Amino acid sequence: MPESPDVDSLLIERVKRGDQRAFEMLVVKYQRRIERLIGRMVRDTDLVQDIAQESFIRAYRALPNFRGESAFYTWLYRIAVNTAKKALVELKRDPLVTEGAMPASDEGEETSRIENELSDGETPEALLASKEIAAAVNSAIDALSEDLRQAITLREIEGLSYEEIAEVMNCPIGTVRSRIFRAREAIAARLRPLLDTRTGERW
């Protein structure tokens, strides 16, 4: 979540007064996060940047109507989600991950960072184990339905609150809680056999 939402408000006011550079600053601030979000929905690196660009174009055109009733990034995420869904319908693509699709580069970097943090100073065997767990988590997320995957991504990767996710997904907060619970259960079920094999195992 952004540290200084007031900065967004100032930039938005400048954009509304015709300062295009202020919008470019908002793009720079949120581009990687928007691409990562779209990458979780589309999982096709050739499309992610195009859909992100289209999302920002739509946001720029709609910005005069932005009233600040929700945070800018919540509003922007909703536009990105809707743009990605529209692109998937138009291309008649299955929103689930296609076999062999590469993860978005931003997510790949993040996974590598997580693996490095988990395994720093550990044995090669422990490094392999942590990589297997990271891969299992990604695989479990990919296997979720679109709604569950989107909810868990917004919560665990983007750090949005339940209220903000409800706004982005345009559904009641109870539905958000249910989707996140079901997503966590599904991920845990995938991880359990892998973790069980590690329990008590000596390297």
Disulfide bonds with the S-S distance in Angstrom:
none
